[in-house]
Amino acid sequence: MSENTHEKLPIRMLHDRVLVRTDIPEGERRSSGGIVIPATAAVGRRLAWAEVVAVGQNVRTVEPGDRVLYDPEDRAEVEVRGVAYVLMRERDLHAVAADRFEGSEDATGLYL
């Protein structure tokens, strides 16, 4: 959810809080081979990707537009204007993937 395609949210994040929008909705998903995996299927602990939409003033490593890796079991959901978001602390993020990392030497685009 970038600022170019979506209107600005009517909230301001505080301290070290990060607001993200998940990449895929909860429920069924597809494997890389095209097999549909139902929402009720038991899987191991799986991290999820999301896009940062807002950050608090004390957040240092991510900015709006970055993609982050987080644990969906450790989350607090909030709805703003009918859209579901996940609220978490910066320290709960596991990795950051952003275009701004691609220009540096030996960069993978993923900051762990």
Secondary structure as GFF3:
##gff-version 3
##sequence-region A 1 112
A	DSSP	beta_strand	17	22	.	.	.	ID=ss1
A	DSSP	beta_strand	29	30	.	.	.	ID=ss2
A	DSSP	beta_strand	36	37	.	.	.	ID=ss3
A	DSSP	beta_strand	48	55	.	.	.	ID=ss4
A	DSSP	beta_strand	67	70	.	.	.	ID=ss5
A	DSSP	beta_strand	76	80	.	.	.	ID=ss6
A	DSSP	beta_strand	83	89	.	.	.	ID=ss7
A	DSSP	three_ten_helix	90	92	.	.	.	ID=ss8
A	DSSP	beta_strand	93	97	.	.	.	ID=ss9
A	DSSP	three_ten_helix	99	101	.	.	.	ID=ss10
A	DSSP	beta_strand	110	111	.	.	.	ID=ss11
###
